[in-house]
């Protein structure tokens, strides 16, 4: 029970005792006088209670905002940040697509390789969409948290910002790989369907560009994982990772 609640209860008990005393004292008087005393006493108590509630309101609102802000922070950690590192196949799928592309260069068109190329392309496409959703969730949760006055703690702030930037750059760069290879997948599929297997070879068009982009994806991935680990290092409690501004 809070201090304010105890005060209100004491006042209520005193008020009831006062009413009882007025009733006993005024038993021999006019009933209207007793009623007036009761009404006046009730008005005083109501006014006092209203003042106490007004004084308690800021504390209640601060506690409410903090509770709601930490709820959004907890949901974001559990539904997004955790999955950036656990069983995350983004880099694996990106590397797999680049590897298949390199293997197919200067080779004959075959249906088997067409399927490998197409499937690897789709797998990376799925991962990119998933990580776009992660970025969107982080942005939305961060906005909601800030409206409740919740921000990354000072000693975690840099890792939090850098992790988000790395995630964004990594996703953008992988998407650039898809844009380059989209026409390559279509060209390979078309030529394989035409039966050009032994008479034509898959020509190198974007090999250097894809290698450069893949290197950048790997670098941003490693930075993102490192900053995520530093952000979650030591105490992972949400109230350690995020704090109430001005608290």
Buried (B, 14 or more C-beta within 10 A) or exposed (E): EEEBEEEBEEBEEEBEEBBEEBEEEBEEEEEEEBEEBBEEBEEEBEEBBEEBEEEBEEEEEBEEBBEBBBBBBBBBBEEBBBEBEEEBEBBEBBBBBBEBBBEBEEEBBBEEBBEBBBEBBBBBBEBBEBBBEBBEBBEEBBEBBEEBBBBBEEEBBEBBEBBBBBBBBBBBBBBBBBEBBEEBBEBBBEBBEEEBBEEEBBEEBBBEEBBBBBEBBBBBBEBBBBBBEBBBEEEEEBBEBBBBEEE
